[in-house]
Amino acid sequence: MKKFIVSIMLLLPLGLVAQELKIAIVNTNEIFNVMPEVATMENEVMAMTQQYEKEFKIMQDEYTRKYSDLTAQQDSLTENIRMMRIQEIQDIQARIENFYSMANEARTKKQEEMMVPIREKIQKAIDQVGEENNYTYILNPGAFLYMSKSSAIDATDKVKAKLGLK
């Protein structure tokens, strides 16, 4: 009985090797770059960035104006007024730094939120192409250190077609 189990264990891998592995590759970067949703996302993020840049410029102009005023009037101001204006300039500088940080976080968050449905759409198309063509694996070439391209089928065009892209 022990010999029977050992022989089954030795023959089991041969059965797995006998199955035909059908491997395809998909260049998701190529697909991503031609999707119209990406252009829409980039336009929305750019519009958001431009709004933040306008507000940032207003804040910087205020800082520059107040700093110039302080520098020009420094000798004629009393110590209390001069200290109050220095504190005001420091407050503006802190607001600018906080705004800059908040704007970067908001832009990154917006971009990440908009990427989710794009990635899901690509993954759904890859899954459908895999099922329709009976692929065992579909790999993204950039995800592996080495893979012989001659042994894999490039399914990028099939996924693009599934998404209605050229």
Phi and psi in radians as a Rosetta constraint file:
Dihedral C 1 N 2 CA 2 C 2 CIRCULARHARMONIC -1.119 0.35
Dihedral N 2 CA 2 C 2 N 3 CIRCULARHARMONIC -0.694 0.35
Dihedral C 2 N 3 CA 3 C 3 CIRCULARHARMONIC -1.152 0.35
Dihedral N 3 CA 3 C 3 N 4 CIRCULARHARMONIC -0.633 0.35
Dihedral C 3 N 4 CA 4 C 4 CIRCULARHARMONIC -1.109 0.35
Dihedral N 4 CA 4 C 4 N 5 CIRCULARHARMONIC -0.781 0.35
Dihedral C 4 N 5 CA 5 C 5 CIRCULARHARMONIC -1.130 0.35
Dihedral N 5 CA 5 C 5 N 6 CIRCULARHARMONIC -0.728 0.35
Dihedral C 5 N 6 CA 6 C 6 CIRCULARHARMONIC -1.124 0.35
Dihedral N 6 CA 6 C 6 N 7 CIRCULARHARMONIC -0.732 0.35
Dihedral C 6 N 7 CA 7 C 7 CIRCULARHARMONIC -1.166 0.35
Dihedral N 7 CA 7 C 7 N 8 CIRCULARHARMONIC -0.624 0.35
Dihedral C 7 N 8 CA 8 C 8 CIRCULARHARMONIC -1.146 0.35
Dihedral N 8 CA 8 C 8 N 9 CIRCULARHARMONIC -0.743 0.35
Dihedral C 8 N 9 CA 9 C 9 CIRCULARHARMONIC -1.099 0.35
Dihedral N 9 CA 9 C 9 N 10 CIRCULARHARMONIC -0.625 0.35
Dihedral C 9 N 10 CA 10 C 10 CIRCULARHARMONIC -1.299 0.35
Dihedral N 10 CA 10 C 10 N 11 CIRCULARHARMONIC -0.571 0.35
Dihedral C 10 N 11 CA 11 C 11 CIRCULARHARMONIC -1.456 0.35
Dihedral N 11 CA 11 C 11 N 12 CIRCULARHARMONIC -0.379 0.35
Dihedral C 11 N 12 CA 12 C 12 CIRCULARHARMONIC -0.993 0.35
Dihedral N 12 CA 12 C 12 N 13 CIRCULARHARMONIC -0.825 0.35
Dihedral C 12 N 13 CA 13 C 13 CIRCULARHARMONIC -1.081 0.35
Dihedral N 13 CA 13 C 13 N 14 CIRCULARHARMONIC -0.527 0.35
Dihedral C 13 N 14 CA 14 C 14 CIRCULARHARMONIC -1.131 0.35
Dihedral N 14 CA 14 C 14 N 15 CIRCULARHARMONIC -0.618 0.35
Dihedral C 14 N 15 CA 15 C 15 CIRCULARHARMONIC -1.153 0.35
Dihedral N 15 CA 15 C 15 N 16 CIRCULARHARMONIC -0.639 0.35
Dihedral C 15 N 16 CA 16 C 16 CIRCULARHARMONIC -1.215 0.35
Dihedral N 16 CA 16 C 16 N 17 CIRCULARHARMONIC -0.659 0.35
Dihedral C 16 N 17 CA 17 C 17 CIRCULARHARMONIC -1.195 0.35
Dihedral N 17 CA 17 C 17 N 18 CIRCULARHARMONIC -0.564 0.35
Dihedral C 17 N 18 CA 18 C 18 CIRCULARHARMONIC -1.161 0.35
Dihedral N 18 CA 18 C 18 N 19 CIRCULARHARMONIC -0.432 0.35
Dihedral C 18 N 19 CA 19 C 19 CIRCULARHARMONIC -1.194 0.35
Dihedral N 19 CA 19 C 19 N 20 CIRCULARHARMONIC 2.430 0.35
Dihedral C 19 N 20 CA 20 C 20 CIRCULARHARMONIC -1.394 0.35
Dihedral N 20 CA 20 C 20 N 21 CIRCULARHARMONIC 2.131 0.35
Dihedral C 20 N 21 CA 21 C 21 CIRCULARHARMONIC -1.551 0.35
Dihedral N 21 CA 21 C 21 N 22 CIRCULARHARMONIC 2.213 0.35
Dihedral C 21 N 22 CA 22 C 22 CIRCULARHARMONIC -1.993 0.35
Dihedral N 22 CA 22 C 22 N 23 CIRCULARHARMONIC 1.872 0.35
Dihedral C 22 N 23 CA 23 C 23 CIRCULARHARMONIC -1.928 0.35
Dihedral N 23 CA 23 C 23 N 24 CIRCULARHARMONIC 2.364 0.35
Dihedral C 23 N 24 CA 24 C 24 CIRCULARHARMONIC -2.229 0.35
Dihedral N 24 CA 24 C 24 N 25 CIRCULARHARMONIC 2.757 0.35
Dihedral C 24 N 25 CA 25 C 25 CIRCULARHARMONIC -2.066 0.35
Dihedral N 25 CA 25 C 25 N 26 CIRCULARHARMONIC 2.600 0.35
Dihedral C 25 N 26 CA 26 C 26 CIRCULARHARMONIC -2.377 0.35
Dihedral N 26 CA 26 C 26 N 27 CIRCULARHARMONIC 2.185 0.35
Dihedral C 26 N 27 CA 27 C 27 CIRCULARHARMONIC -1.523 0.35
Dihedral N 27 CA 27 C 27 N 28 CIRCULARHARMONIC 1.637 0.35
Dihedral C 27 N 28 CA 28 C 28 CIRCULARHARMONIC -1.171 0.35
Dihedral N 28 CA 28 C 28 N 29 CIRCULARHARMONIC -0.499 0.35
Dihedral C 28 N 29 CA 29 C 29 CIRCULARHARMONIC -1.132 0.35
Dihedral N 29 CA 29 C 29 N 30 CIRCULARHARMONIC -0.728 0.35
Dihedral C 29 N 30 CA 30 C 30 CIRCULARHARMONIC -1.077 0.35
Dihedral N 30 CA 30 C 30 N 31 CIRCULARHARMONIC -0.767 0.35
Dihedral C 30 N 31 CA 31 C 31 CIRCULARHARMONIC -1.140 0.35
Dihedral N 31 CA 31 C 31 N 32 CIRCULARHARMONIC -0.823 0.35
Dihedral C 31 N 32 CA 32 C 32 CIRCULARHARMONIC -0.978 0.35
Dihedral N 32 CA 32 C 32 N 33 CIRCULARHARMONIC -0.762 0.35
Dihedral C 32 N 33 CA 33 C 33 CIRCULARHARMONIC -1.186 0.35
Dihedral N 33 CA 33 C 33 N 34 CIRCULARHARMONIC -0.340 0.35
Dihedral C 33 N 34 CA 34 C 34 CIRCULARHARMONIC -1.831 0.35
Dihedral N 34 CA 34 C 34 N 35 CIRCULARHARMONIC 0.033 0.35
Dihedral C 34 N 35 CA 35 C 35 CIRCULARHARMONIC -1.333 0.35
Dihedral N 35 CA 35 C 35 N 36 CIRCULARHARMONIC 2.314 0.35
Dihedral C 35 N 36 CA 36 C 36 CIRCULARHARMONIC -1.120 0.35
Dihedral N 36 CA 36 C 36 N 37 CIRCULARHARMONIC -0.468 0.35
Dihedral C 36 N 37 CA 37 C 37 CIRCULARHARMONIC -1.095 0.35
Dihedral N 37 CA 37 C 37 N 38 CIRCULARHARMONIC -0.521 0.35
Dihedral C 37 N 38 CA 38 C 38 CIRCULARHARMONIC -1.202 0.35
Dihedral N 38 CA 38 C 38 N 39 CIRCULARHARMONIC -0.741 0.35
Dihedral C 38 N 39 CA 39 C 39 CIRCULARHARMONIC -1.088 0.35
Dihedral N 39 CA 39 C 39 N 40 CIRCULARHARMONIC -0.710 0.35
Dihedral C 39 N 40 CA 40 C 40 CIRCULARHARMONIC -1.090 0.35
Dihedral N 40 CA 40 C 40 N 41 CIRCULARHARMONIC -0.782 0.35
Dihedral C 40 N 41 CA 41 C 41 CIRCULARHARMONIC -1.059 0.35
Dihedral N 41 CA 41 C 41 N 42 CIRCULARHARMONIC -0.819 0.35
Dihedral C 41 N 42 CA 42 C 42 CIRCULARHARMONIC -1.080 0.35
Dihedral N 42 CA 42 C 42 N 43 CIRCULARHARMONIC -0.684 0.35
Dihedral C 42 N 43 CA 43 C 43 CIRCULARHARMONIC -1.139 0.35
Dihedral N 43 CA 43 C 43 N 44 CIRCULARHARMONIC -0.742 0.35
Dihedral C 43 N 44 CA 44 C 44 CIRCULARHARMONIC -1.150 0.35
Dihedral N 44 CA 44 C 44 N 45 CIRCULARHARMONIC -0.727 0.35
Dihedral C 44 N 45 CA 45 C 45 CIRCULARHARMONIC -1.170 0.35
Dihedral N 45 CA 45 C 45 N 46 CIRCULARHARMONIC -0.673 0.35
Dihedral C 45 N 46 CA 46 C 46 CIRCULARHARMONIC -1.125 0.35
Dihedral N 46 CA 46 C 46 N 47 CIRCULARHARMONIC -0.735 0.35
Dihedral C 46 N 47 CA 47 C 47 CIRCULARHARMONIC -1.091 0.35
Dihedral N 47 CA 47 C 47 N 48 CIRCULARHARMONIC -0.732 0.35
Dihedral C 47 N 48 CA 48 C 48 CIRCULARHARMONIC -1.101 0.35
Dihedral N 48 CA 48 C 48 N 49 CIRCULARHARMONIC -0.757 0.35
Dihedral C 48 N 49 CA 49 C 49 CIRCULARHARMONIC -1.074 0.35
Dihedral N 49 CA 49 C 49 N 50 CIRCULARHARMONIC -0.734 0.35
Dihedral C 49 N 50 CA 50 C 50 CIRCULARHARMONIC -1.125 0.35
Dihedral N 50 CA 50 C 50 N 51 CIRCULARHARMONIC -0.669 0.35
Dihedral C 50 N 51 CA 51 C 51 CIRCULARHARMONIC -1.083 0.35
Dihedral N 51 CA 51 C 51 N 52 CIRCULARHARMONIC -0.790 0.35
Dihedral C 51 N 52 CA 52 C 52 CIRCULARHARMONIC -1.118 0.35
Dihedral N 52 CA 52 C 52 N 53 CIRCULARHARMONIC -0.678 0.35
Dihedral C 52 N 53 CA 53 C 53 CIRCULARHARMONIC -1.123 0.35
Dihedral N 53 CA 53 C 53 N 54 CIRCULARHARMONIC -0.669 0.35
Dihedral C 53 N 54 CA 54 C 54 CIRCULARHARMONIC -1.079 0.35
Dihedral N 54 CA 54 C 54 N 55 CIRCULARHARMONIC -0.824 0.35
Dihedral C 54 N 55 CA 55 C 55 CIRCULARHARMONIC -1.130 0.35
Dihedral N 55 CA 55 C 55 N 56 CIRCULARHARMONIC -0.687 0.35
Dihedral C 55 N 56 CA 56 C 56 CIRCULARHARMONIC -1.080 0.35
Dihedral N 56 CA 56 C 56 N 57 CIRCULARHARMONIC -0.740 0.35
Dihedral C 56 N 57 CA 57 C 57 CIRCULARHARMONIC -1.116 0.35
Dihedral N 57 CA 57 C 57 N 58 CIRCULARHARMONIC -0.722 0.35
Dihedral C 57 N 58 CA 58 C 58 CIRCULARHARMONIC -1.035 0.35
Dihedral N 58 CA 58 C 58 N 59 CIRCULARHARMONIC -0.779 0.35
Dihedral C 58 N 59 CA 59 C 59 CIRCULARHARMONIC -1.157 0.35
Dihedral N 59 CA 59 C 59 N 60 CIRCULARHARMONIC -0.719 0.35
Dihedral C 59 N 60 CA 60 C 60 CIRCULARHARMONIC -1.163 0.35
Dihedral N 60 CA 60 C 60 N 61 CIRCULARHARMONIC -0.676 0.35
Dihedral C 60 N 61 CA 61 C 61 CIRCULARHARMONIC -1.084 0.35
Dihedral N 61 CA 61 C 61 N 62 CIRCULARHARMONIC -0.720 0.35
Dihedral C 61 N 62 CA 62 C 62 CIRCULARHARMONIC -1.082 0.35
Dihedral N 62 CA 62 C 62 N 63 CIRCULARHARMONIC -0.774 0.35
Dihedral C 62 N 63 CA 63 C 63 CIRCULARHARMONIC -1.054 0.35
Dihedral N 63 CA 63 C 63 N 64 CIRCULARHARMONIC -0.842 0.35
Dihedral C 63 N 64 CA 64 C 64 CIRCULARHARMONIC -1.086 0.35
Dihedral N 64 CA 64 C 64 N 65 CIRCULARHARMONIC -0.758 0.35
Dihedral C 64 N 65 CA 65 C 65 CIRCULARHARMONIC -1.094 0.35
Dihedral N 65 CA 65 C 65 N 66 CIRCULARHARMONIC -0.830 0.35
Dihedral C 65 N 66 CA 66 C 66 CIRCULARHARMONIC -1.173 0.35
Dihedral N 66 CA 66 C 66 N 67 CIRCULARHARMONIC -0.656 0.35
Dihedral C 66 N 67 CA 67 C 67 CIRCULARHARMONIC -1.160 0.35
Dihedral N 67 CA 67 C 67 N 68 CIRCULARHARMONIC -0.745 0.35
Dihedral C 67 N 68 CA 68 C 68 CIRCULARHARMONIC -1.108 0.35
Dihedral N 68 CA 68 C 68 N 69 CIRCULARHARMONIC -0.744 0.35
Dihedral C 68 N 69 CA 69 C 69 CIRCULARHARMONIC -1.061 0.35
Dihedral N 69 CA 69 C 69 N 70 CIRCULARHARMONIC -0.779 0.35
Dihedral C 69 N 70 CA 70 C 70 CIRCULARHARMONIC -1.090 0.35
Dihedral N 70 CA 70 C 70 N 71 CIRCULARHARMONIC -0.775 0.35
Dihedral C 70 N 71 CA 71 C 71 CIRCULARHARMONIC -1.106 0.35
Dihedral N 71 CA 71 C 71 N 72 CIRCULARHARMONIC -0.735 0.35
Dihedral C 71 N 72 CA 72 C 72 CIRCULARHARMONIC -1.223 0.35
Dihedral N 72 CA 72 C 72 N 73 CIRCULARHARMONIC -0.617 0.35
Dihedral C 72 N 73 CA 73 C 73 CIRCULARHARMONIC -1.762 0.35
Dihedral N 73 CA 73 C 73 N 74 CIRCULARHARMONIC 0.041 0.35
Dihedral C 73 N 74 CA 74 C 74 CIRCULARHARMONIC -0.929 0.35
Dihedral N 74 CA 74 C 74 N 75 CIRCULARHARMONIC -0.717 0.35
Dihedral C 74 N 75 CA 75 C 75 CIRCULARHARMONIC -1.282 0.35
Dihedral N 75 CA 75 C 75 N 76 CIRCULARHARMONIC -0.444 0.35
Dihedral C 75 N 76 CA 76 C 76 CIRCULARHARMONIC -1.641 0.35
Dihedral N 76 CA 76 C 76 N 77 CIRCULARHARMONIC -0.057 0.35
Dihedral C 76 N 77 CA 77 C 77 CIRCULARHARMONIC -1.620 0.35
Dihedral N 77 CA 77 C 77 N 78 CIRCULARHARMONIC 2.601 0.35
Dihedral C 77 N 78 CA 78 C 78 CIRCULARHARMONIC -1.280 0.35
Dihedral N 78 CA 78 C 78 N 79 CIRCULARHARMONIC 2.827 0.35
Dihedral C 78 N 79 CA 79 C 79 CIRCULARHARMONIC -1.021 0.35
Dihedral N 79 CA 79 C 79 N 80 CIRCULARHARMONIC -0.736 0.35
Dihedral C 79 N 80 CA 80 C 80 CIRCULARHARMONIC -1.132 0.35
Dihedral N 80 CA 80 C 80 N 81 CIRCULARHARMONIC -0.774 0.35
Dihedral C 80 N 81 CA 81 C 81 CIRCULARHARMONIC -1.164 0.35
Dihedral N 81 CA 81 C 81 N 82 CIRCULARHARMONIC -0.732 0.35
Dihedral C 81 N 82 CA 82 C 82 CIRCULARHARMONIC -1.065 0.35
Dihedral N 82 CA 82 C 82 N 83 CIRCULARHARMONIC -0.758 0.35
Dihedral C 82 N 83 CA 83 C 83 CIRCULARHARMONIC -1.156 0.35
Dihedral N 83 CA 83 C 83 N 84 CIRCULARHARMONIC -0.659 0.35
Dihedral C 83 N 84 CA 84 C 84 CIRCULARHARMONIC -1.120 0.35
Dihedral N 84 CA 84 C 84 N 85 CIRCULARHARMONIC -0.734 0.35
Dihedral C 84 N 85 CA 85 C 85 CIRCULARHARMONIC -1.218 0.35
Dihedral N 85 CA 85 C 85 N 86 CIRCULARHARMONIC -0.640 0.35
Dihedral C 85 N 86 CA 86 C 86 CIRCULARHARMONIC -1.086 0.35
Dihedral N 86 CA 86 C 86 N 87 CIRCULARHARMONIC -0.750 0.35
Dihedral C 86 N 87 CA 87 C 87 CIRCULARHARMONIC -1.110 0.35
Dihedral N 87 CA 87 C 87 N 88 CIRCULARHARMONIC -0.697 0.35
Dihedral C 87 N 88 CA 88 C 88 CIRCULARHARMONIC -1.084 0.35
Dihedral N 88 CA 88 C 88 N 89 CIRCULARHARMONIC -0.746 0.35
Dihedral C 88 N 89 CA 89 C 89 CIRCULARHARMONIC -1.132 0.35
Dihedral N 89 CA 89 C 89 N 90 CIRCULARHARMONIC -0.721 0.35
Dihedral C 89 N 90 CA 90 C 90 CIRCULARHARMONIC -1.124 0.35
Dihedral N 90 CA 90 C 90 N 91 CIRCULARHARMONIC -0.653 0.35
Dihedral C 90 N 91 CA 91 C 91 CIRCULARHARMONIC -1.121 0.35
Dihedral N 91 CA 91 C 91 N 92 CIRCULARHARMONIC -0.731 0.35
Dihedral C 91 N 92 CA 92 C 92 CIRCULARHARMONIC -1.102 0.35
Dihedral N 92 CA 92 C 92 N 93 CIRCULARHARMONIC -0.742 0.35
Dihedral C 92 N 93 CA 93 C 93 CIRCULARHARMONIC -1.079 0.35
Dihedral N 93 CA 93 C 93 N 94 CIRCULARHARMONIC -0.722 0.35
Dihedral C 93 N 94 CA 94 C 94 CIRCULARHARMONIC -1.134 0.35
Dihedral N 94 CA 94 C 94 N 95 CIRCULARHARMONIC -0.710 0.35
Dihedral C 94 N 95 CA 95 C 95 CIRCULARHARMONIC -1.089 0.35
Dihedral N 95 CA 95 C 95 N 96 CIRCULARHARMONIC -0.705 0.35
Dihedral C 95 N 96 CA 96 C 96 CIRCULARHARMONIC -1.085 0.35
Dihedral N 96 CA 96 C 96 N 97 CIRCULARHARMONIC -0.798 0.35
Dihedral C 96 N 97 CA 97 C 97 CIRCULARHARMONIC -1.103 0.35
Dihedral N 97 CA 97 C 97 N 98 CIRCULARHARMONIC -0.753 0.35
Dihedral C 97 N 98 CA 98 C 98 CIRCULARHARMONIC -1.133 0.35
Dihedral N 98 CA 98 C 98 N 99 CIRCULARHARMONIC -0.733 0.35
Dihedral C 98 N 99 CA 99 C 99 CIRCULARHARMONIC -1.100 0.35
Dihedral N 99 CA 99 C 99 N 100 CIRCULARHARMONIC -0.777 0.35
Dihedral C 99 N 100 CA 100 C 100 CIRCULARHARMONIC -1.041 0.35
Dihedral N 100 CA 100 C 100 N 101 CIRCULARHARMONIC -0.792 0.35
Dihedral C 100 N 101 CA 101 C 101 CIRCULARHARMONIC -1.121 0.35
Dihedral N 101 CA 101 C 101 N 102 CIRCULARHARMONIC -0.796 0.35
Dihedral C 101 N 102 CA 102 C 102 CIRCULARHARMONIC -1.100 0.35
Dihedral N 102 CA 102 C 102 N 103 CIRCULARHARMONIC -0.731 0.35
Dihedral C 102 N 103 CA 103 C 103 CIRCULARHARMONIC -1.105 0.35
Dihedral N 103 CA 103 C 103 N 104 CIRCULARHARMONIC -0.746 0.35
Dihedral C 103 N 104 CA 104 C 104 CIRCULARHARMONIC -1.105 0.35
Dihedral N 104 CA 104 C 104 N 105 CIRCULARHARMONIC -0.746 0.35
Dihedral C 104 N 105 CA 105 C 105 CIRCULARHARMONIC -1.114 0.35
Dihedral N 105 CA 105 C 105 N 106 CIRCULARHARMONIC -0.754 0.35
Dihedral C 105 N 106 CA 106 C 106 CIRCULARHARMONIC -1.136 0.35
Dihedral N 106 CA 106 C 106 N 107 CIRCULARHARMONIC -0.720 0.35
Dihedral C 106 N 107 CA 107 C 107 CIRCULARHARMONIC -1.139 0.35
Dihedral N 107 CA 107 C 107 N 108 CIRCULARHARMONIC -0.769 0.35
Dihedral C 107 N 108 CA 108 C 108 CIRCULARHARMONIC -1.098 0.35
Dihedral N 108 CA 108 C 108 N 109 CIRCULARHARMONIC -0.758 0.35
Dihedral C 108 N 109 CA 109 C 109 CIRCULARHARMONIC -1.098 0.35
Dihedral N 109 CA 109 C 109 N 110 CIRCULARHARMONIC -0.761 0.35
Dihedral C 109 N 110 CA 110 C 110 CIRCULARHARMONIC -1.069 0.35
Dihedral N 110 CA 110 C 110 N 111 CIRCULARHARMONIC -0.767 0.35
Dihedral C 110 N 111 CA 111 C 111 CIRCULARHARMONIC -1.118 0.35
Dihedral N 111 CA 111 C 111 N 112 CIRCULARHARMONIC -0.750 0.35
Dihedral C 111 N 112 CA 112 C 112 CIRCULARHARMONIC -1.133 0.35
Dihedral N 112 CA 112 C 112 N 113 CIRCULARHARMONIC -0.725 0.35
Dihedral C 112 N 113 CA 113 C 113 CIRCULARHARMONIC -1.080 0.35
Dihedral N 113 CA 113 C 113 N 114 CIRCULARHARMONIC -0.688 0.35
Dihedral C 113 N 114 CA 114 C 114 CIRCULARHARMONIC -1.330 0.35
Dihedral N 114 CA 114 C 114 N 115 CIRCULARHARMONIC -0.372 0.35
Dihedral C 114 N 115 CA 115 C 115 CIRCULARHARMONIC -1.313 0.35
Dihedral N 115 CA 115 C 115 N 116 CIRCULARHARMONIC -0.541 0.35
Dihedral C 115 N 116 CA 116 C 116 CIRCULARHARMONIC -0.964 0.35
Dihedral N 116 CA 116 C 116 N 117 CIRCULARHARMONIC -0.940 0.35
Dihedral C 116 N 117 CA 117 C 117 CIRCULARHARMONIC -1.154 0.35
Dihedral N 117 CA 117 C 117 N 118 CIRCULARHARMONIC -0.506 0.35
Dihedral C 117 N 118 CA 118 C 118 CIRCULARHARMONIC -1.170 0.35
Dihedral N 118 CA 118 C 118 N 119 CIRCULARHARMONIC -0.823 0.35
Dihedral C 118 N 119 CA 119 C 119 CIRCULARHARMONIC -1.078 0.35
Dihedral N 119 CA 119 C 119 N 120 CIRCULARHARMONIC -0.734 0.35
Dihedral C 119 N 120 CA 120 C 120 CIRCULARHARMONIC -1.103 0.35
Dihedral N 120 CA 120 C 120 N 121 CIRCULARHARMONIC -0.688 0.35
Dihedral C 120 N 121 CA 121 C 121 CIRCULARHARMONIC -1.130 0.35
Dihedral N 121 CA 121 C 121 N 122 CIRCULARHARMONIC -0.755 0.35
Dihedral C 121 N 122 CA 122 C 122 CIRCULARHARMONIC -1.106 0.35
Dihedral N 122 CA 122 C 122 N 123 CIRCULARHARMONIC -0.783 0.35
Dihedral C 122 N 123 CA 123 C 123 CIRCULARHARMONIC -1.096 0.35
Dihedral N 123 CA 123 C 123 N 124 CIRCULARHARMONIC -0.707 0.35
Dihedral C 123 N 124 CA 124 C 124 CIRCULARHARMONIC -1.085 0.35
Dihedral N 124 CA 124 C 124 N 125 CIRCULARHARMONIC -0.754 0.35
Dihedral C 124 N 125 CA 125 C 125 CIRCULARHARMONIC -1.135 0.35
Dihedral N 125 CA 125 C 125 N 126 CIRCULARHARMONIC -0.690 0.35
Dihedral C 125 N 126 CA 126 C 126 CIRCULARHARMONIC -1.104 0.35
Dihedral N 126 CA 126 C 126 N 127 CIRCULARHARMONIC -0.782 0.35
Dihedral C 126 N 127 CA 127 C 127 CIRCULARHARMONIC -1.045 0.35
Dihedral N 127 CA 127 C 127 N 128 CIRCULARHARMONIC -0.757 0.35
Dihedral C 127 N 128 CA 128 C 128 CIRCULARHARMONIC -1.139 0.35
Dihedral N 128 CA 128 C 128 N 129 CIRCULARHARMONIC -0.763 0.35
Dihedral C 128 N 129 CA 129 C 129 CIRCULARHARMONIC -1.103 0.35
Dihedral N 129 CA 129 C 129 N 130 CIRCULARHARMONIC -0.705 0.35
Dihedral C 129 N 130 CA 130 C 130 CIRCULARHARMONIC -1.070 0.35
Dihedral N 130 CA 130 C 130 N 131 CIRCULARHARMONIC -0.787 0.35
Dihedral C 130 N 131 CA 131 C 131 CIRCULARHARMONIC -1.193 0.35
Dihedral N 131 CA 131 C 131 N 132 CIRCULARHARMONIC -0.766 0.35
Dihedral C 131 N 132 CA 132 C 132 CIRCULARHARMONIC -1.137 0.35
Dihedral N 132 CA 132 C 132 N 133 CIRCULARHARMONIC -0.545 0.35
Dihedral C 132 N 133 CA 133 C 133 CIRCULARHARMONIC -1.840 0.35
Dihedral N 133 CA 133 C 133 N 134 CIRCULARHARMONIC 0.113 0.35
Dihedral C 133 N 134 CA 134 C 134 CIRCULARHARMONIC 0.956 0.35
Dihedral N 134 CA 134 C 134 N 135 CIRCULARHARMONIC 0.736 0.35
Dihedral C 134 N 135 CA 135 C 135 CIRCULARHARMONIC -1.353 0.35
Dihedral N 135 CA 135 C 135 N 136 CIRCULARHARMONIC 2.432 0.35
Dihedral C 135 N 136 CA 136 C 136 CIRCULARHARMONIC -1.326 0.35
Dihedral N 136 CA 136 C 136 N 137 CIRCULARHARMONIC -0.769 0.35
Dihedral C 136 N 137 CA 137 C 137 CIRCULARHARMONIC -2.404 0.35
Dihedral N 137 CA 137 C 137 N 138 CIRCULARHARMONIC 2.535 0.35
Dihedral C 137 N 138 CA 138 C 138 CIRCULARHARMONIC -2.169 0.35
Dihedral N 138 CA 138 C 138 N 139 CIRCULARHARMONIC 2.157 0.35
Dihedral C 138 N 139 CA 139 C 139 CIRCULARHARMONIC -2.014 0.35
Dihedral N 139 CA 139 C 139 N 140 CIRCULARHARMONIC 2.642 0.35
Dihedral C 139 N 140 CA 140 C 140 CIRCULARHARMONIC -1.675 0.35
Dihedral N 140 CA 140 C 140 N 141 CIRCULARHARMONIC 2.101 0.35
Dihedral C 140 N 141 CA 141 C 141 CIRCULARHARMONIC -0.944 0.35
Dihedral N 141 CA 141 C 141 N 142 CIRCULARHARMONIC -0.572 0.35
Dihedral C 141 N 142 CA 142 C 142 CIRCULARHARMONIC -1.279 0.35
Dihedral N 142 CA 142 C 142 N 143 CIRCULARHARMONIC -0.136 0.35
Dihedral C 142 N 143 CA 143 C 143 CIRCULARHARMONIC -1.586 0.35
Dihedral N 143 CA 143 C 143 N 144 CIRCULARHARMONIC -0.112 0.35
Dihedral C 143 N 144 CA 144 C 144 CIRCULARHARMONIC -2.184 0.35
Dihedral N 144 CA 144 C 144 N 145 CIRCULARHARMONIC 2.637 0.35
Dihedral C 144 N 145 CA 145 C 145 CIRCULARHARMONIC -1.255 0.35
Dihedral N 145 CA 145 C 145 N 146 CIRCULARHARMONIC -0.647 0.35
Dihedral C 145 N 146 CA 146 C 146 CIRCULARHARMONIC -2.642 0.35
Dihedral N 146 CA 146 C 146 N 147 CIRCULARHARMONIC 2.423 0.35
Dihedral C 146 N 147 CA 147 C 147 CIRCULARHARMONIC -2.767 0.35
Dihedral N 147 CA 147 C 147 N 148 CIRCULARHARMONIC 2.269 0.35
Dihedral C 147 N 148 CA 148 C 148 CIRCULARHARMONIC -1.223 0.35
Dihedral N 148 CA 148 C 148 N 149 CIRCULARHARMONIC 2.074 0.35
Dihedral C 148 N 149 CA 149 C 149 CIRCULARHARMONIC -1.248 0.35
Dihedral N 149 CA 149 C 149 N 150 CIRCULARHARMONIC -0.379 0.35
Dihedral C 149 N 150 CA 150 C 150 CIRCULARHARMONIC -1.230 0.35
Dihedral N 150 CA 150 C 150 N 151 CIRCULARHARMONIC -0.366 0.35
Dihedral C 150 N 151 CA 151 C 151 CIRCULARHARMONIC -1.639 0.35
Dihedral N 151 CA 151 C 151 N 152 CIRCULARHARMONIC -0.001 0.35
Dihedral C 151 N 152 CA 152 C 152 CIRCULARHARMONIC -2.130 0.35
Dihedral N 152 CA 152 C 152 N 153 CIRCULARHARMONIC 2.688 0.35
Dihedral C 152 N 153 CA 153 C 153 CIRCULARHARMONIC -1.683 0.35
Dihedral N 153 CA 153 C 153 N 154 CIRCULARHARMONIC 2.296 0.35
Dihedral C 153 N 154 CA 154 C 154 CIRCULARHARMONIC -1.478 0.35
Dihedral N 154 CA 154 C 154 N 155 CIRCULARHARMONIC 1.927 0.35
Dihedral C 154 N 155 CA 155 C 155 CIRCULARHARMONIC -1.745 0.35
Dihedral N 155 CA 155 C 155 N 156 CIRCULARHARMONIC 0.206 0.35
Dihedral C 155 N 156 CA 156 C 156 CIRCULARHARMONIC -0.984 0.35
Dihedral N 156 CA 156 C 156 N 157 CIRCULARHARMONIC -0.810 0.35
Dihedral C 156 N 157 CA 157 C 157 CIRCULARHARMONIC -1.117 0.35
Dihedral N 157 CA 157 C 157 N 158 CIRCULARHARMONIC -0.610 0.35
Dihedral C 157 N 158 CA 158 C 158 CIRCULARHARMONIC -1.161 0.35
Dihedral N 158 CA 158 C 158 N 159 CIRCULARHARMONIC -0.688 0.35
Dihedral C 158 N 159 CA 159 C 159 CIRCULARHARMONIC -1.214 0.35
Dihedral N 159 CA 159 C 159 N 160 CIRCULARHARMONIC -0.705 0.35
Dihedral C 159 N 160 CA 160 C 160 CIRCULARHARMONIC -1.043 0.35
Dihedral N 160 CA 160 C 160 N 161 CIRCULARHARMONIC -0.760 0.35
Dihedral C 160 N 161 CA 161 C 161 CIRCULARHARMONIC -1.096 0.35
Dihedral N 161 CA 161 C 161 N 162 CIRCULARHARMONIC -0.685 0.35
Dihedral C 161 N 162 CA 162 C 162 CIRCULARHARMONIC -1.087 0.35
Dihedral N 162 CA 162 C 162 N 163 CIRCULARHARMONIC -0.570 0.35
Dihedral C 162 N 163 CA 163 C 163 CIRCULARHARMONIC -1.560 0.35
Dihedral N 163 CA 163 C 163 N 164 CIRCULARHARMONIC -0.055 0.35
Dihedral C 163 N 164 CA 164 C 164 CIRCULARHARMONIC 1.319 0.35
Dihedral N 164 CA 164 C 164 N 165 CIRCULARHARMONIC 0.495 0.35
Dihedral C 164 N 165 CA 165 C 165 CIRCULARHARMONIC -1.853 0.35
Dihedral N 165 CA 165 C 165 N 166 CIRCULARHARMONIC 2.804 0.35
